[in-house]
């Protein structure tokens, strides 16, 4: 885990524009821009990757609320997937209020069926950067697709 974070930090410093500084002066990795096959988010976007074993993503969407999302969703109208990565699964590009966004909440669901352990999740930029990786049946969120 520590080696992965160190490698990510070094890569981010090597690529111009891929780091930012938090309020306490610590560098935060913004995006996994050195990994082929990932969507590169804009400054007011975050990306949630959702990998299913069966590769079936029809009807799976996000319930978004709170924090820095531009518009919360209602349960009956899930935020739809943006695309599908062969390697990392469905991805959802979430529009955020401004480039200094901090966090928001989400649930991956299909109708009333929740995935990711059936939990409400929080996406914290400080913890995950601008993209987070999830897998069917697991409540774990990861900043790295190799989770």
C-alpha positions in Angstrom: 0.0 0.0 0.0 2.7 2.5 0.9 4.8 1.6 -2.2 1.7 2.1 -4.4 1.1 5.5 -2.8 4.7 6.5 -3.2 4.8 5.4 -6.9 1.5 7.3 -7.5 2.9 10.4 -5.9 6.2 10.3 -7.9 4.2 9.8 -11.1 1.9 12.7 -10.3 4.8 15.0 -9.7 6.4 14.0 -13.0 3.3 14.9 -14.9 2.6 18.6 -15.0 -0.9 19.5 -13.6 -1.5 16.3 -11.9 -1.0 17.4 -8.3 -2.6 19.9 -6.0 -1.9 21.1 -2.5 -4.3 20.6 0.3 -4.9 23.2 3.0 -2.1 21.6 5.2 0.4 21.9 2.3 0.5 18.1 1.5 0.5 17.1 -2.1 -2.5 15.1 -3.2 -2.6 12.8 -6.2 -5.3 14.0 -8.5 -5.7 11.4 -11.3 -4.4 8.0 -12.5 -3.3 9.7 -15.8 -0.5 7.2 -16.4 -2.9 4.2 -16.5 -4.1 3.3 -20.0 -7.9 2.8 -20.4 -9.0 5.3 -17.8 -11.1 8.4 -18.4 -9.3 11.6 -17.7 -11.6 13.8 -15.7 -11.8 17.6 -16.1 -11.3 19.9 -13.1 -15.0 19.8 -12.1 -15.4 16.0 -12.5 -14.9 12.8 -10.5 -15.0 9.3 -11.8 -16.5 6.2 -10.2 -15.5 2.9 -11.8 -17.8 -0.1 -11.1 -16.6 -3.6 -12.1 -19.1 -6.4 -12.3 -18.1 -10.1 -12.8 -20.9 -10.6 -15.3 -20.1 -7.5 -17.3 -23.8 -6.5 -17.3 -24.3 -2.8 -16.5 -27.7 -2.1 -18.0 -29.9 -0.3 -15.4 -27.0 0.1 -12.8 -26.6 3.8 -11.9 -25.7 6.1 -9.0 -27.8 7.8 -6.4 -25.9 11.0 -5.7 -26.4 13.5 -2.9 -24.8 16.0 -0.6 -21.4 17.6 -0.8 -20.2 19.0 -4.1 -22.4 17.3 -6.7 -24.0 19.8 -9.1 -27.4 18.1 -8.9 -28.6 15.4 -6.5 -30.5 12.5 -8.0 -33.8 11.0 -6.9 -33.9 7.3 -6.1 -36.1 6.5 -9.1 -33.9 8.3 -11.6 -30.3 7.0 -11.1 -27.4 8.9 -12.6 -26.5 6.8 -15.7 -23.1 5.3 -16.7 -20.9 7.4 -19.0 -19.2 4.5 -20.6 -17.7 1.1 -20.2 -14.0 0.3 -19.9 -13.1 -3.2 -20.9 -10.7 -3.6 -18.1 -12.3 -1.5 -15.3 -16.0 -1.8 -15.9 -18.6 0.9 -16.1 -17.6 4.4 -15.3 -19.6 7.3 -14.1 -18.3 10.9 -14.7 -19.9 12.9 -11.9 -20.2 16.7 -12.5 -19.2 18.8 -9.5 -19.8 22.4 -8.4 -16.3 23.7 -8.9 -12.6 22.7 -9.3 -12.1 22.9 -5.5 -14.6 20.2 -4.8 -14.1 18.1 -1.6 -16.6 15.2 -1.3 -20.0 13.8 -2.1 -22.1 10.7 -1.3 -23.2 7.9 -3.6 -24.9 4.5 -3.8 -24.6 2.1 -6.8 -28.0 0.6 -7.4 -30.3 -1.0 -10.0 -33.9 -0.2 -8.9 -34.0 -1.1 -5.2 -31.0 -3.5 -5.4 -27.9 -1.9 -3.9 -24.4 -3.1 -4.6 -21.1 -2.5 -2.9 -22.3 -4.1 0.3 -25.6 -2.1 0.2 -23.9 0.8 1.9 -24.0 4.5 1.4 -20.5 5.6 0.3 -18.6 8.9 0.6 -16.1 9.9 -2.1 -13.4 12.1 -0.5 -11.1 13.8 -2.9 -8.3 14.0 -0.3 -8.5 10.2 0.2 -9.1 9.0 -3.4 -8.0 11.7 -5.8 -10.5 12.2 -8.6 -11.3 8.6 -9.4 -12.4 5.7 -7.3 -12.6 2.0 -8.1 -15.2 -0.4 -6.9 -16.2 -4.1 -7.5 -19.4 -5.9 -7.4 -20.3 -7.3 -4.0 -17.5 -5.4 -2.1 -18.0 -2.4 0.1 -14.3 -1.4 -0.4 -13.5 1.7 -2.3 -10.0 2.1 -3.7 -7.9 4.9 -5.2 -6.0 2.4 -7.3 -7.5 0.0 -10.0 -5.2 -2.8 -8.8 -7.2 -3.0 -5.5 
